[in-house]
Amino acid sequence: MRRTIITVISLMLLVTLAACGKSTEGSTAKKNEITIGYFPNLTHITTIVGIEKGYFQEAFGKDIKIKTKTFTQGGLFMEALASNAIDIGTTGPGPVLNYYVKDSKYHILSGSVNGGASLVARNGSKINRVQDLAGKKVIIPGIGNTQDLMLRKELKKAGLKAKTNGGTVDLHPSAPAEASTLFKQNSVDAAALPEPWGYVLEEQGATSILDWEHFAWGKETPVTVVATSEKFMKDKKKTEAYLKAQQKALAFIHDHPEDAKALVIKHLKDLTGKELDQKEVDAAFGRLEATSDLNQKVIQEMADLSKEANYIPKNDIKGMVDLSFLQAIE
């Protein structure tokens, strides 16, 4: 009996020591790693170029291992940020403010890409203007995401509302890649999507209702921003390192647009196994602006629209945007 008790105690000690060892190892590994989150699409060109050119690795130094994680929705990006699965990266402003009003430890540090989204209608839908969306079904990439809020702004201007708010316009969350099939099946009538999907649908016969310069806030629409948590921001050196790398990526995109396109095509092919059509990439590049500029009035209006949609309980986002790190490196 005594031998059995000693054996059990010994096993418990071994398990405890193993767990402690594993925890310490993970902590050390995390300290020497930076995980960057982003989406595998053209509106995340700034992040993609920064990865491909090695700007992030250069900025953080050889002792830091750069890891990446891709997402298809802003909500998933924010969940990863909240669970420390990623440290920093690019997403739409909508998901950030959805989290911020519940927990103010999440922040936007910079712009990344403006524009890059359009509103198109299915051929045969008889939709030629926003007012014609009454009683129609419209694709959005996700509830509360940037294109959702952009569409809500246009509906409000046209005197329309989404079904969820007592109106007649049915907002249909769907992956942008599925839009073409849904259009062909006549399952939906229009779509508010990031590029290159607007261009792809137009090439297949869809009608452009609002192009990137006229949809919502036009060229000042922040389609992707740099987002992180206060936990990461405590390390000023690392936070500024990320933004310095982004600034180098932005400069490369502006100075070498054709090389930047080639890098994005290669990167996305490596990720998905599919090569983007050059015409699609050229068109998308002409419909977005890679920039760190950020119009905070637009962000506030997005918060107002989110509250009206009952996505968030309040629209007070004071302090969510923190440009101090960006200003420190300029």
N, C-alpha and C positions, 0 to 999 in steps of 0.2 A: 504493500500500500504506500509506504513511504517512498519507495523507488518510483512509483507511478506519479506521485505528487511532484517529486523533484524533476521528473521527465517533463511533465506538463509545464512547470514553471520555466524550465530551460527553453522549451519551445516558444513559450510566450515572450521570453526575453529576446530570442532570436528574431521573432517576427517584429517586435518593437524596434530592435536595432536596425533591421533591414528597412523598415518603414522610415526611420529617422535618416538612414543613409540615403535612401531614395529621395526624400524631401530636400536634403541638403544639396544633392547633386543637381536636382531640378532647379533649385534656387540659383545655384552658381551658373548653370547653363543659361537660364533666363537673363541673368545679369549681363552675360556676354553676347546676347542675341537681341536683334531688333526685328520684329515681324511687321511687315508692311501689308496693309490690306488695300485692295482695289478691285475694279470690275474688269473683265476681259472684253472691253469694247473701246471704241474710238474716243469717247468722251473722257477717257482716262489716259489719254495720250501722254500727258505730262509725267505721270507716274511710270508709265511703261518705258518712256525714253530714259527717265532717270535710272531705271533698273538696267536696261540694256546697255547704256553707256557707262555703267558702273559709278555713277555720280553719288549714289547713296553709300556704296561701299567706301568710296574715297572720302566722303564727308565724315563718316563714323569712324574710320580707321580700321587697320588690319586686325585689331584685336576683337572687333565686333563682327559676329556672323549675321549677315542679312538674310532673312527668310521672308517669303511672300505667301499670301493667301488670297485667293480670288472669291468673289461673291457675285450673286445674280440679283440680289435685292439689298436695298439700304438697311432694312430691318435686320437682316442677317449680319450685315457689317457691324451694326451697333451692338447686337448681341455678342459678337465676338470681342468687341472693344470692352464691353461690360464684364466679360468673363476672362479678360486678359489673354485671349487667344491671339489678339493682335495688339500692337502698341500705338499705331498711327497709320494714316493712309487717306485715301480719297473716297468720298461718297457724295450723295446729293445732300443739300442743306436740310431738306424736309425731315429725313430720319433723325438728324442731329437734334433739331429743335423738339421733335417728339419725345426724345429722351431727356433733353435738358430741362423741360418744364416739370419733369418728375424727379430729376436728380441733376443738380446744377454742376456736376463734376465733369461734364462733357463740353468740349469747346471747338469752335471753328477758328483756325489760326490764319487762314489765307484762302484766297480764291485759287482755282486751278484751271478750270475751263468754263467759259461763258457761252451761252447760246446752245447750239448743237441739238436742237429739238424742233419738231414741226408738227402741225396738225393736218392730217390728210383724210380724205373720204374715199370710200370704195366706189369704183365705177358702177354707175347704175343706182346709187343710193339716193340720188336727187338732192345731195347736199352740196351747196355752193357757198355757203356762209355759215357762221357760227349759229345764227338764229334757226337754221334748218336742222340743228341737232335735237330739237324738241321731239321727244318720243323715240329717240334713236339710241343704239348701243355703241359705246365708244371704248376702245381699248386704252388702258393705262398700264404701265409696267408694274405698279404696285400701289396699294392704299397708302395715302399720305406721302408718296414720293414726289419728286420735283415736277414731273409731267402732270401728275394728278392736280397739284396746286396751280400749275400754269393753266390747265384746262378750266379749273374752277374760277380763276380770275376772268377768263374769257366768257364763261357762262354768265357770270355775274354782270359783266358789261352788257351782255345781250339780253338780260332780264330772264335768264333761265336758271334752274337749279338741278342738282343731282337728285336722283330718286331718294337717296338716303336722307335728303334734307327737304323732302316734300315736293320735289320737282319731278320732271319727266325724263331726264337724261340718265340712262343706265350706264354707270361706269363699270367696265369689265376688266378686272386685273388679269393680265396675261403676259407671259414672256414675250418680248419683242420679236423673237425669232418665229413665234407662232402666228404672228399677224398675217403673213402672206396666206397661209392655209385658211385662216378664219375668213379672210376677205374672199377667197375663191369659193368657200362654202356658203357665202352670204350670211354667215353667222353673226357678223358685226357690221356696223355701218361706217365707222370712222376710227381713227387712232391718233393718240397723242404720244409720240415716241421719240427717243433720242436717236441720233444718227449712228449708223447709216440707214436705219430702218425706214425713215421717212423717204429717203431717196430710192431705196429698193422698191417700196410700194408704188412710188410715182412711176418708176421704170416699168412696172407691171400694169400701169394704167390708172392708178389712183389719182385723184384730184387734190392738188395742194390748196388747202383752205387758208392756212397761215404759215408762212415760211419762218425761218429762225430769226429774221430781223423784225418780224411783226408779231410773233407768238408771245403772249404775256409781256414780259419786260424786255423783249428783244435782245440786243447785244449785251444788256446788263443782267440777263438771267443767269444766275450762278448754277450751272448744271452739275458741276462737281466742285467740292471744296476740300481743304485739308482739315481732317477732324482727329481729335485725340482726347485723352482724359487728363485730369489734373495729376494723376499718378505719374504719367509720362512727363508732363510739363514741369514737374519738380526738378527734373534734370535739365537745366537751362541749356547746357552745352549740347546735349543730344537733340533737344527741340530745335535749336538754331541750326544744328547740323543738317537736319532733315530739310528745313526750309532753304538752306544754302544749296543743297543738292537740287531741290525743285527749281530754284532760280537758274541754275546752270542748265537744267533740262529745258526750261522755257526759252532761254537764250539760244540753245541749239535748234529748237523747233522753229524759231523765228529766222535764224541765220541759215539753216539748212533744211528747209521744208521737205525736199524730196528725199533726203537721207532719213529724216524723221518718219516719213511715210513707210519707207522700206523697213525700218526698225520695227514699226508697229505691225506691219504685215508678217514679218518673221516671228515676232513674239506671239502673236495670236495663233499663227499656224503651229508653233511649238506647243501651245497650250491645248488647242482644240483639234489639231490634225487637219484643219481646213484652211485654205488660203483665200483671203479676201480678194475680191475683184478690184483691180487697180482703179477702175472707173468709180466704184463705190467709195473707195478711200479718198480719191481726188475730190469727189463731190462733198463728202463729209468734212474734209479739211476746209472747204470753202464755206461751210455752214457753222463753224465754231471758231472761237478765239481762245487760244491758250494764254492765260494771264493770271497773275496773282491778285489783280484788282478785285475788289469786292464792295458792292453797293449795299451798305447796311440797311438802308431804307427798304430795299427789296426784300431782304431777309425778314424784316419786321412785318412787311405786308404778307409774306408767306405764313408767318406765325398767326396773323389775323385771320387768314383764310383757313388755316388749320383749326383754329378755335371755332369758326363759323361752321366747319364741317364736323365738329364734335370729336376731332382726333385728339385734341389736347384740352385740358381743363382751364388753361389760362394762356394769355398771349404775352405775358411779361417775360421777355428773353434778355433783359438787361444783363450784360456780363457774359453772354454766351459767345459772342465774337470777341476774340482777343488778338489784336494785331500787333501787340507790343514786341513779340519775338521777331516778326517780319520786319518791323520798323527798325529793330536793333541791328539787323544785318544789311540794311539798305544804305 
